[in-house]
Amino acid sequence: MKPLVTTVNALGELAAGLARDAIPASLLLLEHAGEAVDVLLHVKDKPDEQRIILVRESDSKDRFIPEHPAGLSGEVLNRVASFAERARASGPLTLPRGWRQYKHNNLIAFFVVPSGDTEGKRWIAELLPGEPPDIVLWGMTTSDRKATLAHFESVKPALPVGWSKDWEGAVAACAERVALASRAAQAADVEIQLDHLDPSAAKGWSYEQWMKAITDDQRSFVEVPTSKSIRLRGPAGSGKTLALTLKATRELVNARDEGIELRVLVVTHSWSLATEISDSLDSMGKGPYPEVDIFPLLEIAKLISPYYVNDKSGYSLAADDSFSGKQTQLSEILAVLEDFVAGDWITYRGRVSEELRARLDSPDEADRKALAWDLLLEFGSVIGASAIYPGAGADSRYFQLSRASWMLPLPTRDDLRVVFALYTKYHQNLDARSMITSDQVLADLLNHLETNAWNRTRRTQGYDLIFVDEFHLFSPLERQVLHYLSRDVSNYPRVFMAVDPRQSPSEAFIGVAAEGTRSSTVAFDDRIGDVTNLELTTVHRFTPQILELIKHVHHEFPTLELGNEWQIDFASVESVQKPGPLPVLSVAASQGGEDADLARTVQRLYSSGRIAIAVVDTRQWHRFSELAARIAKSGKYNVSTISGKTDIEGIGYRTRGLIVGPAEYLAGLQFDKVLVVGVPDMEATRTKTNERTRLLSLLYLALSRAHNEVHVYVNDDDGGAADVLLRAVSNGIMKKEQGSLV
């Protein structure tokens, strides 16, 4: 088998669980067959990208990596990507202690996975000359002797001649694909795309047209006085982003009419949403708006933080926005945890609380991810926000901080010592690679915003009105920044926040592991002042029949620890869409029968608009991405698979096709029909409360993506229909159909 040349970006997509056969349908990956090597690229890859060359065995079952520990393909790929990123750092390459490295000249061997491999396999890697260095992964070995590398150096083969030309050909093909996709998006018949809108209504309407069409709930928000902050709450499909955009437009128009200078900031969590809001604001026909800034919060920090603007250290920012920033930080913290448990943990273990000891001792990957999420909030929103940095006496300052209910529970001084030791190692690792994180930039900004210098500057650089979309995704650190961005120092800021209480921030980053987290992002800074809560109780996105099913699922939720102010009164929510068919529950006898039923439904519905297959339980994602690949092979259907939030860019403009992905990554998208799959048993007596809440939340999210029709598919092999769905059938909210009997 020819070697494979790939990149860190491409390996990250594979590690997310995308089935190998689904790659041709992926929006972000491109396979290119060269004469000497095969190439796998990500659409973001550039010609000068660091390259990873995988030497493959001819009889390997996995065409991307050699034989690896069963069920650990994602961990193998993540470690390779992490190794490549570390190799890019200036100075000598250093790996965490838990990797158990040994070197010989340019060769280095290290453990393939953190744990779970009883054979103790190691990669044999080589760093090629260059900046950054390309990496060759020659294969795996089970030997831990350094002499193995010395022997291998004398017998290793040469890379095939012409592999660089194959790379260049793949890069050119990838660039052409990106250009074609861009032209297709521009040619689409959708002129405006909002995050939470019915696509049939998104026709580039003017401000006046929208104001005639919106509901009374939306109008009450748009026309409410701006004398105090407002939290706009509503379920998926209620038009929060539209209402936020119309409110900003109204205030700008009124200020111009009255001759008032008004500075407005619209803050988002990601660049993709900022771009959507900017486009929709422009389409209102009242612009241009030089007095409006629409940015992710991280971009605001980069523009006004003197520490970042004047930084000459040569450090690079490891993210473009808060969303990608959290992903990067989680990866760094997981590496720190692995190294700590393999080394220094033994000196702390006997003194810490039982709960923290159990979390650090757990071999379960989900437990480790949940702890990493809690540490992310602790590092950024507690330690960093308090301007505490590793150094003499810093730990004492940390120990003296008061603890709030939203923070990670750390009941003993030794628990705090462990966390600060992890924080110190985290900083050291970042420094060694000349990297700074989004939270570090925001923490530095927060320190600047509390100075007299900013108190003077904010009168000209601050904002009169601040609009925040997806407020529920902002961390306590990010929320602390918001109130300092107003320019009236004598009054509380006027902040208008759009919130969906049912979308969990931790699930967006760590998926199933979110059930094990102990901290919360719900903490709200009371320095914003008096906040009025407004509800959107009219749904524009889906039919009354789909809304009834969503209400049913909502009432099955156990009590969520979000606080009363975050709850939605679903009893008052109504749909203004025309009636549609009852949602359908199809029960097949086997997984194969369910797959056949799905394929037939896709064939039947494909011509009627956009269709999504939404996977509720991400542990079943691999199975359904393989099904997507089989459907795509027929050549009859335009099939796209998504395995991360970054994959959805551009999908919003497509008017037809099949999209297959985990429910959590379909947020913000709308489809004519949604086929919901991967719904496991959620009975309270057999499922932990946190797990049941998470799955019900994802089921709610999957159902709320549909405009007209919902079909839910289950099979007897996987335990049949969950009780929540059977009760929906009994209540006349769903219609049950017999699926394939084979």
VOGU-3710 file (C-alpha; in Angstrom, 3 decimals, decimal comma):
1> mkplvttvna> 0,000/0,000/0,000  1,314/3,472/-0,858  2,251/5,804/2,015  -0,347/8,374/3,056  0,559/12,054/3,338  -1,807/14,014/5,555  -2,029/16,930/8,021  -2,992/17,751/11,592  -6,298/19,245/10,417  -7,245/16,124/8,455
11> lgelaaglar> -6,303/13,778/11,306  -8,515/15,809/13,635  -11,539/15,118/11,416  -10,805/11,378/11,345  -10,310/11,301/15,114  -13,841/12,690/15,572  -15,177/9,286/14,467  -15,914/9,810/10,787  -16,238/6,448/9,038  -13,550/5,864/6,431
21> daipasllll> -16,097/5,200/3,701  -17,795/8,508/4,506  -14,779/10,625/3,568  -15,935/11,180/-0,058  -19,110/12,782/1,332  -17,279/14,934/3,871  -17,389/18,699/3,354  -13,923/19,176/4,801  -11,768/16,249/3,640  -10,335/15,474/0,224
31> ehageavdvl> -8,582/12,234/-0,826  -6,153/12,420/-3,728  -4,541/9,340/-5,304  -1,016/10,194/-6,491  1,500/8,038/-8,307  3,868/7,674/-5,335  1,642/8,442/-2,346  -1,988/9,015/-1,446  -2,883/12,375/0,121  -5,628/13,251/2,597
41> lhvkdkpdeq> -6,219/16,988/3,032  -8,455/19,320/4,981  -9,950/22,257/3,085  -8,091/24,656/5,395  -4,678/23,184/4,547  -2,165/25,429/2,779  0,728/24,483/0,421  3,288/25,050/3,213  1,382/22,944/5,757  3,352/20,588/7,989
51> riilvresds> 3,041/17,119/6,442  2,619/13,778/8,183  3,699/10,738/6,152  2,171/7,443/7,304  3,890/4,319/6,007  1,128/1,715/5,678  1,200/-2,038/5,636  -0,299/-3,695/2,562  -2,553/-5,954/4,667  -3,741/-3,298/7,155
61> kdrfipehpa> -7,492/-3,294/7,842  -7,424/0,468/8,395  -6,193/2,332/5,342  -5,018/5,282/7,402  -3,071/3,805/10,304  -1,380/0,443/11,008  -2,965/-2,162/13,240  -3,874/-0,372/16,448  -5,480/-1,215/19,806  -9,110/-2,196/19,246
71> glsgevlnrv> -11,575/0,647/19,602  -8,865/3,284/20,095  -8,497/4,625/16,573  -9,514/8,132/17,637  -6,951/8,234/20,443  -4,212/6,993/18,094  -4,956/9,769/15,608  -5,232/12,438/18,295  -1,820/11,498/19,658  -0,249/11,695/16,203
81> asfaeraras> -1,756/15,163/15,711  -0,532/16,267/19,152  2,976/14,962/18,380  3,061/16,930/15,122  1,958/20,138/16,870  4,660/19,721/19,505  7,259/19,139/16,809  6,404/22,561/15,343  7,422/24,411/18,509  10,772/26,181/18,552
91> gpltlprgwr> 13,536/24,525/20,553  14,058/20,849/21,313  11,050/18,532/21,097  9,715/17,603/24,534  6,936/15,099/25,135  4,906/14,491/28,304  6,381/11,922/30,645  3,447/9,568/30,130  4,393/9,127/26,457  7,514/7,189/27,564
101> qykhnnliaf> 9,644/8,469/24,702  13,109/7,364/23,682  15,238/8,902/20,912  18,050/8,195/18,511  19,193/11,063/16,296  16,073/12,168/14,335  14,100/9,071/15,331  11,787/9,008/18,308  9,464/6,339/19,730  6,460/6,992/21,984
111> fvvpsgdteg> 3,343/5,232/23,257  0,545/5,041/20,688  -2,266/5,749/23,187  -2,485/6,981/26,806  -3,967/3,726/28,146  -5,981/0,708/27,124  -3,260/-0,935/24,994  -2,058/-4,048/26,778  0,708/-4,575/24,192  2,286/-1,193/24,891
121> krwiaellpg> 2,698/-0,295/21,219  4,906/2,624/20,228  5,160/4,705/17,113  8,528/4,909/15,387  8,624/8,480/14,076  11,216/10,550/12,248  11,502/14,324/12,068  12,598/15,462/8,624  14,704/18,625/8,138  12,637/21,765/7,644
131> eppdivlwgm> 10,622/24,409/9,452  8,188/23,165/10,507  9,522/19,620/10,297  7,601/17,050/8,277  7,052/13,809/10,142  7,340/10,231/8,971  5,506/7,565/10,964  7,309/4,406/9,917  5,083/2,033/11,885  4,615/0,582/15,346
141> ttsdrkatla> 6,788/-1,501/17,616  6,272/-3,183/20,969  9,937/-2,937/21,951  11,059/-0,341/24,502  14,762/-0,669/23,756  16,591/2,327/22,348  18,776/-0,098/20,375  15,711/-0,833/18,224  15,859/2,714/16,843  19,573/2,486/16,109
151> hfesvkpalp> 19,013/-0,714/14,166  15,991/0,713/12,384  17,996/3,754/11,258  20,430/1,482/9,434  17,736/-0,490/7,585  14,852/1,954/7,090  13,722/2,364/3,477  13,680/5,604/1,522  10,460/7,493/0,897  9,126/7,000/-2,639
161> vgwskdwega> 10,447/9,349/-5,304  7,972/12,027/-6,355  5,893/12,172/-3,192  6,252/15,982/-3,010  4,752/16,317/-6,523  1,763/14,246/-5,424  1,350/16,625/-2,478  1,370/19,640/-4,769  -1,220/18,024/-7,021  -3,479/17,311/-4,039
171> vaacaerval> -3,181/20,889/-2,742  -4,161/22,230/-6,175  -7,166/19,876/-6,353  -8,248/20,915/-2,859  -8,010/24,617/-3,732  -10,171/24,023/-6,809  -12,761/22,204/-4,716  -12,931/25,103/-2,250  -13,332/27,569/-5,124  -16,140/25,507/-6,664
181> asraaqaadv> -17,949/25,290/-3,315  -17,660/29,061/-2,882  -19,104/29,722/-6,336  -21,946/27,278/-5,650  -22,793/29,074/-2,420  -22,845/32,457/-4,161  -25,144/31,071/-6,860  -27,666/29,712/-4,371  -31,125/31,237/-4,325  -30,925/32,120/-0,624
191> eiqldhldps> -29,994/35,752/-0,059  -30,082/35,764/3,737  -29,254/33,025/6,192  -29,972/33,460/9,882  -29,016/31,003/12,578  -32,547/30,284/13,777  -34,838/30,947/10,835  -37,216/29,021/8,670  -35,379/28,903/5,290  -38,639/29,489/3,415
201> aakgwsyeqw> -38,882/32,920/5,054  -35,225/33,882/4,543  -35,594/35,892/1,320  -33,497/38,952/2,030  -36,422/40,893/3,450  -36,026/44,545/4,384  -36,412/45,812/7,940  -39,949/46,996/7,217  -40,972/43,621/5,787  -39,632/41,795/8,813
211> mkaitddqrs> -41,379/44,129/11,234  -44,705/43,328/9,575  -44,080/39,569/9,779  -42,693/39,053/13,286  -44,756/37,837/16,223  -45,968/39,879/19,171  -43,276/38,289/21,380  -40,521/39,328/19,012  -42,024/42,782/18,565  -42,165/43,327/22,337
221> fvevptsksi> -38,423/42,682/22,509  -37,579/44,807/19,465  -39,600/47,768/20,759  -38,799/47,524/24,481  -36,891/50,545/25,906  -33,129/50,100/26,260  -32,970/51,494/29,787  -31,903/48,139/31,300  -30,357/44,835/30,284  -32,615/42,125/28,853
231> rlrgpagsgk> -32,216/38,376/28,692  -34,209/37,009/25,735  -35,062/33,372/26,344  -36,655/30,926/23,982  -36,492/27,404/22,607  -34,931/26,447/19,305  -36,753/27,941/16,327  -38,266/30,880/18,205  -36,288/33,494/16,249  -33,928/34,833/18,929
241> tlaltlkatr> -31,174/35,785/16,472  -33,662/37,524/14,175  -35,126/39,482/17,101  -31,627/40,479/18,215  -30,762/41,690/14,702  -34,001/43,659/14,336  -33,521/45,237/17,772  -30,025/46,436/16,827  -31,340/47,810/13,523  -34,190/49,680/15,228
251> elvnardegi> -31,912/51,323/17,777  -29,468/52,402/15,082  -32,214/53,888/12,900  -33,808/55,741/15,837  -30,438/57,139/16,937  -29,733/58,454/13,446  -33,187/60,049/13,222  -32,617/61,786/16,569  -29,061/62,837/15,724  -27,589/60,727/18,536
261> elrvlvvths> -24,162/59,162/18,247  -24,637/55,487/19,094  -21,964/52,793/19,238  -23,260/49,218/19,083  -21,457/45,924/19,653  -22,816/42,523/18,587  -20,834/39,761/20,311  -20,805/36,105/19,314  -18,944/32,965/20,296  -17,714/32,140/16,779
271> wslateisds> -16,794/33,781/13,496  -19,416/31,783/11,593  -22,296/33,261/13,607  -20,777/36,759/13,495  -20,686/36,543/9,695  -24,308/35,383/9,508  -25,509/38,251/11,693  -23,456/40,772/9,708  -24,985/39,535/6,456  -28,524/39,666/7,832
281> ldsmgkgpyp> -27,997/43,171/9,246  -26,796/44,365/5,835  -29,857/42,837/4,148  -32,200/44,980/6,272  -31,593/47,877/3,855  -30,750/50,480/6,501  -26,951/50,313/6,303  -24,071/50,699/6,030  -23,379/50,764/9,772  -19,925/52,161/10,582
291> evdifpllei> -21,051/52,559/14,194  -21,564/48,785/14,625  -18,932/46,163/15,437  -19,926/42,501/14,953  -17,186/40,241/16,281  -16,462/37,167/18,366  -15,459/38,290/21,865  -11,885/37,108/21,283  -11,540/39,494/18,341  -12,621/42,395/20,577
301> aklispyyvn> -9,897/41,404/23,031  -7,291/41,319/20,261  -8,292/44,810/19,118  -8,341/46,662/22,444  -6,032/44,735/24,791  -2,697/46,621/24,950  -1,002/43,427/26,108  -1,953/41,703/22,862  -1,612/44,668/20,478  1,882/45,525/21,772
311> dksgyslaad> 3,053/41,955/22,313  6,536/41,409/20,833  7,161/38,034/22,459  6,673/36,028/19,281  3,970/33,908/20,903  1,095/32,837/18,653  -2,602/32,678/19,493  -3,891/29,122/19,264  -7,435/29,988/18,156  -9,538/32,237/15,920
321> dsfsgkqtql> -12,507/32,592/18,277  -13,811/31,396/21,634  -15,201/28,160/20,222  -11,954/26,991/18,630  -10,104/28,389/21,655  -11,919/26,091/24,050  -11,229/23,105/21,801  -7,501/23,868/21,812  -7,392/24,396/25,567  -9,194/21,128/26,252
331> seilavledf> -6,602/19,285/24,180  -3,774/20,930/26,142  -5,365/20,167/29,513  -5,917/16,511/28,591  -2,195/16,211/27,777  -1,299/17,796/31,123  -3,597/15,400/32,993  -2,044/12,394/31,310  1,478/13,516/32,173  0,523/14,396/35,749
341> vagdwityrg> -1,145/11,057/36,471  1,889/9,217/35,090  4,272/11,178/37,338  3,620/13,706/40,118  0,162/12,414/41,046  1,637/9,774/43,358  2,941/12,492/45,707  -0,519/14,066/46,113  -2,846/11,092/45,827  -3,074/10,075/49,492
351> rvseelrarl> -4,048/13,538/50,740  -6,748/14,746/48,375  -10,528/14,310/48,704  -12,073/11,003/47,658  -13,978/12,590/44,766  -10,921/14,209/43,184  -8,894/11,026/43,717  -11,564/8,974/41,939  -11,653/11,382/38,993  -7,879/11,363/38,519
361> dspdeadrka> -7,618/7,596/39,000  -10,441/6,789/36,566  -9,288/5,045/33,365  -12,477/6,143/31,597  -11,881/8,651/28,797  -15,214/10,389/29,471  -14,258/10,986/33,112  -10,967/12,523/32,019  -12,710/14,822/29,504  -15,231/15,949/32,131
371> lawdlllefg> -12,393/16,811/34,512  -10,607/18,666/31,700  -13,734/20,785/31,132  -13,946/21,641/34,837  -10,257/22,574/34,845  -10,738/24,729/31,746  -13,276/26,839/33,649  -11,093/26,855/36,770  -7,946/27,907/34,872  -9,633/30,647/32,847
381> svigasaiyp> -12,583/31,912/34,893  -11,099/31,568/38,394  -7,277/31,559/38,397  -6,659/33,510/35,186  -9,471/35,967/35,870  -7,820/36,703/39,236  -4,508/37,491/37,478  -2,699/34,657/39,235  0,236/33,231/37,319  2,669/30,475/38,303
391> gagadsryfq> 5,460/31,770/40,520  6,582/32,211/44,080  3,626/32,736/46,403  1,067/32,410/43,601  -0,447/29,247/45,064  -1,165/31,060/48,364  -3,125/33,734/46,497  -5,141/30,997/44,817  -5,866/29,243/48,120  -7,318/32,470/49,545
401> lsraswmlpl> -9,886/32,963/46,764  -13,508/32,527/47,844  -15,357/29,690/46,138  -18,724/30,163/44,395  -21,371/27,512/43,786  -20,680/27,389/40,024  -17,007/26,521/40,506  -15,384/23,086/40,566  -15,847/21,677/44,112  -12,416/21,607/45,804
411> ptrddlrvvf> -13,134/21,036/49,510  -9,556/20,621/50,798  -6,316/22,595/50,597  -4,641/19,581/48,990  -7,282/19,541/46,248  -6,377/23,150/45,532  -2,672/22,249/45,483  -3,291/19,576/42,837  -5,251/21,978/40,648  -2,583/24,657/40,921
421> alytkyhqnl> 0,110/22,109/40,083  -1,855/21,223/36,953  -2,299/24,927/36,157  1,460/25,475/36,497  2,250/22,574/34,170  -0,358/23,854/31,716  1,400/27,227/31,571  4,803/25,615/31,204  3,642/23,498/28,258  2,181/26,524/26,495
431> darsmitsdq> 5,328/28,569/27,121  7,518/25,787/25,733  5,546/25,950/22,485  5,295/29,770/22,395  1,507/29,620/22,513  -1,146/31,713/24,222  -4,782/30,684/24,602  -8,008/32,598/24,121  -8,652/32,547/27,886  -5,211/34,043/28,552
441> vladllnhle> -5,922/36,882/26,121  -9,314/37,494/27,759  -7,834/37,359/31,278  -5,230/39,962/30,277  -7,999/42,052/28,743  -10,020/41,831/31,952  -7,032/43,139/33,907  -6,738/46,074/31,480  -10,474/46,801/31,635  -10,192/47,260/35,413
451> tnawnrtrrt> -7,577/50,032/35,083  -8,017/53,801/35,243  -6,599/53,968/31,720  -9,522/52,010/30,282  -11,989/53,900/32,459  -10,914/57,015/30,568  -10,643/55,356/27,156  -14,003/53,583/27,298  -15,816/56,898/26,821  -14,686/56,856/23,180
461> qgydlifvde> -13,949/53,168/22,537  -16,759/51,638/24,561  -20,303/50,843/23,401  -23,743/52,188/24,255  -25,580/48,933/23,498  -24,181/45,410/23,608  -25,977/42,476/21,954  -24,845/38,922/22,782  -26,024/35,888/20,814  -25,712/32,338/22,213
471> fhlfsplerq> -25,061/33,822/25,647  -25,373/30,362/27,204  -22,056/29,369/25,547  -20,052/32,127/27,254  -17,876/31,185/30,232  -17,908/33,183/33,485  -14,615/34,815/32,404  -16,148/35,904/29,088  -19,218/37,256/30,852  -17,109/39,318/33,240
481> vlhylsrdvs> -15,581/41,123/30,266  -18,942/42,232/28,842  -19,965/44,840/31,397  -16,659/46,718/31,073  -17,252/47,282/27,348  -19,934/49,930/27,861  -18,835/53,541/27,603  -21,138/55,097/30,205  -19,125/54,626/33,403  -21,876/56,064/35,616
491> nyprvfmavd> -24,550/53,449/34,815  -24,896/49,716/34,433  -24,254/48,501/30,882  -27,175/47,764/28,618  -26,673/44,189/27,475  -29,201/42,228/25,385  -28,624/38,483/25,602  -30,187/35,677/23,537  -30,334/32,397/25,480  -31,502/28,843/24,814
501> prqspseafi> -31,452/27,180/28,263  -31,744/23,714/26,755  -28,416/23,810/24,922  -25,571/22,725/27,191  -22,195/24,430/26,554  -20,131/21,486/27,794  -21,891/19,058/25,424  -20,807/21,175/22,465  -17,177/20,449/23,330  -16,970/17,090/25,113
511> gvaaegtrss> -20,198/15,349/24,083  -21,196/12,371/26,205  -18,551/13,220/28,815  -20,555/16,327/29,832  -22,573/14,243/32,279  -19,504/13,999/34,540  -18,760/17,715/34,899  -18,971/19,370/38,309  -18,739/23,068/37,462  -21,143/25,323/35,584
521> tvafddrigd> -21,129/28,285/33,195  -24,440/29,558/34,486  -22,899/32,033/36,932  -24,089/35,519/36,032  -22,132/38,639/36,977  -24,491/40,835/38,976  -22,451/43,902/38,015  -24,518/44,005/34,821  -27,310/45,222/37,083  -31,065/44,813/36,814
531> vtnlelttvh> -31,954/42,329/34,078  -35,409/41,880/32,556  -36,342/38,426/31,246  -38,440/38,231/28,081  -39,786/35,008/26,618  -40,294/34,105/22,975  -43,323/31,834/23,018  -44,017/31,581/19,293  -42,143/29,065/17,170  -41,640/29,805/13,480
541> rftpqileli> -39,522/26,847/12,515  -41,685/23,751/12,817  -45,262/22,556/12,650  -47,623/22,312/15,636  -47,284/18,504/15,464  -43,492/18,667/15,854  -43,846/21,248/18,626  -46,170/18,905/20,556  -43,534/16,165/20,400  -40,842/18,611/21,569
551> khvhhefptl> -43,065/19,679/24,466  -43,540/16,015/25,361  -39,769/15,453/25,442  -39,303/18,645/27,454  -41,702/17,430/30,135  -39,687/14,205/30,391  -36,589/16,163/31,491  -35,440/15,614/35,039  -34,849/18,788/37,019  -31,849/20,555/35,543
561> elgnewqidf> -29,443/22,402/37,808  -29,667/25,619/35,815  -31,585/27,868/38,178  -35,171/29,020/37,853  -34,279/32,005/35,657  -33,116/29,648/32,922  -36,278/27,597/32,559  -38,633/27,815/29,577  -42,407/27,745/30,076  -43,204/25,359/27,227
571> asvesvqkpg> -46,872/25,358/28,188  -47,183/28,809/26,596  -45,171/28,093/23,450  -47,177/27,892/20,206  -46,344/27,287/16,545  -47,521/29,595/13,760  -46,703/27,105/10,997  -49,396/25,273/9,065  -50,313/21,826/10,425  -48,223/18,923/9,161
581> plpvlsvaas> -48,125/15,129/9,521  -47,707/13,421/12,876  -44,118/12,464/13,678  -43,491/8,784/12,946  -41,817/6,153/15,137  -40,491/3,257/13,053  -39,393/0,086/14,879  -37,342/-2,444/12,882  -36,310/-5,908/13,970  -32,572/-5,351/13,512
591> qggedadlar> -29,898/-2,768/12,801  -29,787/-3,952/9,200  -33,532/-3,542/8,893  -33,347/-0,026/10,317  -30,619/0,864/7,806  -32,789/-0,431/4,950  -35,785/1,576/6,203  -33,651/4,716/6,386  -32,333/4,236/2,852  -35,852/3,800/1,485
601> tvqrlyssgr> -37,071/6,927/3,283  -34,181/8,957/1,872  -35,094/7,728/-1,612  -38,753/8,666/-1,085  -38,188/12,105/0,421  -35,049/13,280/-1,345  -36,789/15,327/-4,035  -38,907/17,241/-1,508  -36,090/19,374/0,007  -33,274/19,164/2,512
611> iaiavvdtrq> -33,083/16,060/4,691  -31,009/15,369/7,793  -30,137/12,131/9,544  -29,538/13,309/13,132  -27,672/10,905/15,429  -28,674/11,374/19,073  -26,133/9,103/20,797  -22,681/9,982/19,454  -21,474/6,489/20,366  -23,450/5,307/17,331
621> whrfselaar> -22,050/7,958/14,983  -19,591/5,614/13,269  -22,373/3,246/12,221  -24,476/5,960/10,616  -21,562/7,688/8,908  -20,893/4,325/7,228  -24,551/4,222/6,159  -24,137/7,720/4,696  -21,161/6,479/2,693  -23,186/3,577/1,285
631> iaksgkynvs> -26,039/5,913/0,273  -23,557/8,273/-1,391  -21,968/5,464/-3,437  -25,142/5,076/-5,480  -24,401/8,429/-7,101  -28,065/9,436/-6,896  -27,811/11,675/-3,858  -25,811/14,681/-2,697  -24,673/13,425/0,720  -22,605/15,413/3,243
641> tisgktdieg> -21,374/14,102/6,579  -20,446/16,426/9,415  -18,451/15,433/12,482  -17,796/18,850/14,025  -19,193/22,369/14,223  -16,731/23,676/11,671  -18,247/21,349/9,061  -21,535/23,258/8,898  -20,116/26,351/7,194  -21,708/26,618/3,761
651> igyrtrgliv> -24,389/24,002/4,388  -26,935/26,693/5,262  -27,082/27,784/1,623  -27,992/24,395/0,169  -31,624/23,907/-0,760  -31,434/20,158/-1,375  -29,380/17,205/-0,243  -28,852/14,793/2,640  -26,849/15,893/5,690  -25,753/13,221/8,178
661> gpaeylaglq> -24,265/14,143/11,537  -24,514/14,058/15,341  -27,472/16,079/16,611  -25,214/18,355/18,667  -23,525/19,638/15,485  -26,783/20,389/13,651  -27,615/23,331/15,934  -28,337/26,414/13,846  -29,390/24,411/10,776  -32,895/23,769/9,462
671> fdkvlvvgvp> -34,234/20,925/7,314  -37,533/20,064/5,677  -37,406/16,514/7,033  -35,335/15,062/9,867  -34,709/11,349/10,373  -33,715/10,847/13,994  -31,552/7,808/14,779  -29,336/6,478/17,569  -31,928/6,963/20,331  -30,859/4,652/23,192
681> dmeatrtktn> -32,721/3,459/26,254  -33,318/6,400/28,608  -35,449/4,776/31,300  -34,739/6,326/34,710  -34,218/2,972/36,425  -31,465/1,999/33,952  -29,865/5,339/33,068  -28,060/7,840/35,275  -29,864/11,153/35,689  -27,100/13,180/34,038
691> ertrllslly> -26,917/10,787/31,108  -30,683/10,796/30,674  -30,758/14,590/30,727  -28,021/14,780/28,112  -29,726/12,330/25,762  -33,125/13,989/26,131  -31,484/17,330/25,405  -29,936/15,941/22,224  -33,250/14,362/21,215  -34,890/17,777/21,705
701> lalsrahnev> -32,191/19,344/19,533  -32,624/16,726/16,766  -36,410/17,098/16,654  -36,216/20,887/16,579  -34,172/20,868/13,338  -37,232/19,765/11,317  -39,584/22,139/9,532  -42,298/19,768/8,332  -41,654/16,079/9,042  -39,942/13,991/11,720
711> hvyvndddgg> -39,233/10,261/11,520  -37,614/8,465/14,463  -35,945/5,098/13,764  -35,119/2,407/16,326  -34,587/-1,355/16,208  -35,062/-4,342/18,488  -31,359/-5,292/18,361  -30,566/-2,075/20,236  -33,420/-2,462/22,730  -36,336/-1,063/20,755
721> aadvllravs> -38,044/2,260/21,394  -37,281/4,323/24,482  -40,209/4,752/26,873  -40,367/8,490/26,202  -41,192/7,706/22,559  -43,686/4,962/23,380  -45,511/7,338/25,708  -45,650/9,858/22,852  -47,366/7,182/20,735  -49,821/6,417/23,551
731> ngimkkeqgs> -50,642/10,115/23,868  -51,370/10,426/20,155  -48,344/12,679/19,587  -46,532/10,157/17,373  -47,656/7,459/14,949  -45,973/4,056/15,284  -45,063/2,068/12,167  -43,655/-1,436/11,839  -40,220/-1,344/10,272  -38,386/-4,144/8,450
741> lv> -38,784/-7,540/10,093  -35,363/-8,832/9,003
//
